[in-house]
Amino acid sequence: MKERKGIALSGLGGLVLPYARPFLAIALALLVSAGFILARGVNPITAYVAMLQGAFGSVAALTNTGFRTSPLLLGGLGVALGYKCGLLNVGAEGQIYAGGIAATAVGLQPLPVPSWLHLVLAVVAGFVGGALWGLIPAYLRAYRGVSEIVVTLMLNYVGLQLASFLVQDYAPLGAQDVFYPQSPFILPSARLPLLIKGTNLHSGIILGLVLGVFLYFVLRYTNFGFRTRMVGENPDAARYAGVDVKRQIFIVLLIVGGLAGLAGTGEVIGLKGKLFDRFSHGLGYDAIAVALMANGDPLGVILTAIFFGALRAGAGKMQVAVGIPTPLSSVIQALAVLFVIAIGFAERVRVTRRERKKSKGLNRR
């Protein structure tokens, strides 16, 4: 009996197949969630149509989806870059706070510079703030072998508490006589411009899309990207090939922190106009889900972030239209991530079995 041979797809197939996994996971998540909707006596098609209308059905819906996508996209890109280097950055939450703090510190200062330069300085400060927050885990992971997971996770709480302290009325960034801890308004010269007046959609979404495409080409076509992927796939082989693995890990973790810092920057100088206590509400942890679902691919992160943003934007419309509670969007999100992990595990098991069969065949010969 002849052994069945697999079909190898090159060119377009090599580009399309990596993105098939998230779409399959989304379809399965929606299918399972349809069972929950049916259990409440609601037609799932009606519920999903209402969700789509809430996410894409009007200009207001599109802007709602856009500004919810922006921080997930920037934070997800940070986690994805680390993932490609074999690193799991769970500290995006703390880096978001660090970036927001740094951008606020610059955005509140009446600098004697043109408005466009003030904005650029605030954005750069947000990136630098997030990168500096990643400095400690970068050094410990690269040169001391300490797990970046543990260090970045602990720094999340430090970042949250630091931001909370700085916006108290007695602290340097705190506003006076306010009902909730917050900073004064960011100066207009340091605010990200709105793409559509009268909405919350700011230009941070454009920054995220540009960085996503840029990061894709960097990882795929540059020496830095090749070294990053090599270290992620096999650090020992990378070291044997002459790559300074420790230096690469250190640099990648700094960039990872900076990208997450940009997510916090957009929330402060783009969406809210102030630094609020606990303004992130877990965006950093959602960014991890975005990156994992995209398997660390920057273009996949763009699609996944839009999906998550659409879920959140459309959940309110679904609740109003058919009475399904908004937390269902979180259920769909969690199921999609679980299905992505399950599909990836199944693929790995299949490849392992195939390799074992090949090795046994060679040994018999």
N, C-alpha and C positions, 0 to 999 in steps of 0.2 A: 504494500500500500504506500503510495507516494505521499510525502509530507506536503501539506498545504503551505504555500508561500504567501507571505504578506505582500501587500501592494505598497510600494514606496512612492510617495508624492513629493516631487521637488518643485522648486519655483513657487508658484502661487499656493500650492498645497502646504508648503512649509511656512507660509505666512498666515494662512487661514486657520490651520488646525490648532495652533496654540490658543486661538480665541474661541474655538468651539466649546471648550470646557466650561467657561463662564456662562455662555448662552444655554448650554444644556442644564447647568446647575440652576439657573434662573427659571427655566421651564419647569424643572422638577419642583422647585420651591413654590412656584405659583400653583402647580397641580396639587401639592399637599395642602397648601393654604386654602385651596378651594374647598377641601373637605371641612375645614374649620368654619368657613363661611356658610356652607350648606347646613352644618349643624345648628346654625343660628336661624335657619329658615330663609336665607337670602340666596338669590341666584348669583353664583360667582361671576358670571359674565357681566351682569349688571354692576356688581361691585367694582370689577376691574375697569370697566368702561368709565365709571365715575372717577376712579383713581387716575386714569389717563387724562380725563378732562381737567382734573385738578392740577396735573403736572404739565400738560402741554396744550390744553384746550383754548387758551387765550394768551394775550400778551402778558397779563398779570400773572397767569400760571407759569409761563415760561420764565419770567423774571424771578418768581418764587423758587423755581427749580434751580435756576442759575446761581443765585446767591447761596443756596444751601449746598450746591455742588462745590463751590470754590474752595472752602477750607478742607473738605474731604479730598479734593484733587491734590492740593499742595502738600497736605500731610501724608497722603497716600504715596506720592512720589518719593518723599523722604524715606518712608518705610520700604518701598520697593527697591530703591537703590541699595540699601543695606541688605535686603534679601538676596539680590543678585551677587553680593559679595559674601554670602554665607552668614550674614549677621541678622539678628532679629531685634530691631529697635522697638522696644515697647515703651520708650520714653517720649514719644511724640507729644503726649499731653503736657509734660513739663516743658518741653521745648516750645510748644505753642504759647505757654504763659511767658516764657523767657523772651520770645520774639515780640509778644505784645507789650511787655514792659519796656524793652529797648526802643521800640517804635514810638511808644507814648512819651518816653523821656525826650526824644528828639522832636516829636510832633508838638510838644507843648512849648518849645523854646522859640521865641521870635528871632530867628537867625537873620543876619543881614545878607541874605542871598535871594536870588530869584525864586519864585514860587515852585517852578518845576524842579529846581535843585533841592529845595527843602523836602519835596516829596521823595525824590530819589534818595536823599540822606535818611529819611525815615524808613524807607523800604530796606536800604542797605543795613541800617541799624537793626531792623528786625531779623534779617538773615544772620548778622554777626551775633546777635543775642542768642538765637537758637544754636548757632555753631559753638559759642562759648559754653552753653549749657551741655553740649555734647562733648566738651573737651575732657572732662574727668572720665566718663566711661570710655572715650576713645583711647586715652592713655593707658587706663587700667587693662583694657581688652588687648590692645596691641602689644604693650611692653611688659605687662605683668600677668597676662593670661586670665584675668578675672572676667567672668561672664558678663557680657553687656546687658543681658536680660535682667539680671539682678540689680545692677547699678542704675540702669535707666529707669527701671520700675520704681526704685526708691526715690530717685530724683523727681519723679512726677509729683509726689506729695510735697517735696521741698519747694518746687516751682509754684504749686497752687497756694501754699501758705505764704510764700514771699509776695506773690501778687496781691493776696488778701491783705497783708500788712501794709504794702505800699499805697493802697488806695483808702486807708483809714484817714479820717480828718486830721489826725496829728502827724501823718507820714508825708514824705516829700511829694508824692504824686496824688495825694488825697484832696478832694474838693470839700469845701466847707458848707455846712448847713444843708446837707442832702439826706434823704431818707434811707438811702442804700449806699454802701461803700463804693465809691467810683472816683475817677479822676475828673478834672475839668475837661471841657471840650477840646479836642485836637484842633489846632489852628487850621483855618481853611486852606492855607498854602501847603499843608502836609496831608490833606485828605485825598484818598483815591477818588478820581472822578467817577460819577455815575454814568453808566452806559445809556440808561433811559431815565429821564427826569421823572420824579414822582414815584420812583420804585427804589428798592434796596439793591438792585443789581449794579455792582460796582466793577471796576476794571480788573479786580483781582482774578476774575474768571479768565480774562484774556492772558494774564500772566501765567496762570496755571496751565492753560492749553499750550502756550508757547514753550514753557519749560518741559511739558510732557513730550512734545515732539522733539525738542532739542535733546532731552535725556535719552530718548530712544535712539537717535542717531549717534550720540556719544557712546552709548553702550555697544552699539552694533558695529560702528565704523572707525573708532579711534583706538589708539594704543591704551589710553586710560581705561576705556570700556573693556578692551580685551583683557587687560590685567585684572580688572575688577571681576569679570566673569570667571577668569582662570582661578583666582583665589577662592571664589565661591564654589567652584566645581571640585577643585583638588588643590588645597594649599601646598601639599608636599611637592606635587608636580610643578606648581608655580614657582616654588622656591628653587627647585632643581633647574628650572628654565631661566633663572636669574632675576625673578621678580622679588623686590623687597616687600615681603608679605606684611610685615609689621607696619611699614610706612603706608602701604596701600590701605590697610584696615584703618589706620589712624585718620588718613585723609577722607576716606569714605564716610566714617562716622561723623566727622566735622560737617561735611556737606549734608549728610542726612539731617543733622540737627538744624542746619541753616534752612533747609527746605521746610521743615516743620515750623520753624520760627516764622517763615513767610505766611504760613496759614494763620498764625496768631496776629501777624501784622495786618493781614486783610480784614480780620474780624474787628480790629481796633480802629484803624484809620480808614477802613472802607465801609463796613456795615454799621457799627455802633457809634463811631465818632468819639468814644471814650473807652477807658480801661475800667471795666467793671469787675467786682469781686466774683470769682468763679464764672467768668464769661464763656469758658470753653464748653462746659456741660458734656465732657467726655468725647469731644471731637477727635482727640488723639487716639483713643481706643477704636473709634470707628474707622480711623485712617488705617489701622492695622488690618481690619477686616477688608477694606478696599484693596490693599496691597496683596493680601493673601488670595483673595478671590481672583485677582488679575495675574496671579503667579509671578508677581514682581515685574511684569512687563509694563513699561510706561504708557504705551498706547492702550493697553488693557486697563490701566488705572483710570485713564480718561473715561472710558466707557463705563467702568464700574462705579466711579464717582457720580456720573450722570444718573445711573440707575438708582443709587442710594439717595441722591438728591431728589429724584422724581418720586421715590417711595414716600419720602417725608413730605414733599409738597402736595402729593395727591391724597395722603391719608386723611387730611381734614375734610376734603370734598367727599371722600367715600363715607366718612362718618355722618356727614350732613345728609347725603343722598340716600343711603341705605341703612344707616345705623350701626355699621361695623366700627368698633372702637379703633382709634388711631394706633394703639400698640401693635396691631396686626402687621404694620409696616416693619416693625422691629423683628417680628416673628419671621416674615418673609426674608428679611436681610440675614438673620441667623441661619435659616434653613439653606439659603443660597451658599453661604460660606461652608456649611457642613457638607453639602453635596459636592462642592468643589474639592474639598479635602478628600472625600470618599472616592470621587472619580479619579483623582490623582493617585490615591493609594491603590486602587484597582489597576490602573495603568502600570504602576510600578511592579505590582505582583505579576502581571501578565508578561512584562519585559523580563523580569527575573526568571520566570519559568521558561521562557523561550531561550534565554541564554544558557540555562542549565541543560536544556535538551540539546543545544548545539555543542556544548562542551562534552556531553556524554557521547554524542555521535563521533566527535573527533577522537575521543579516547578509544572507542571501539575500533576505529581505523588503525 
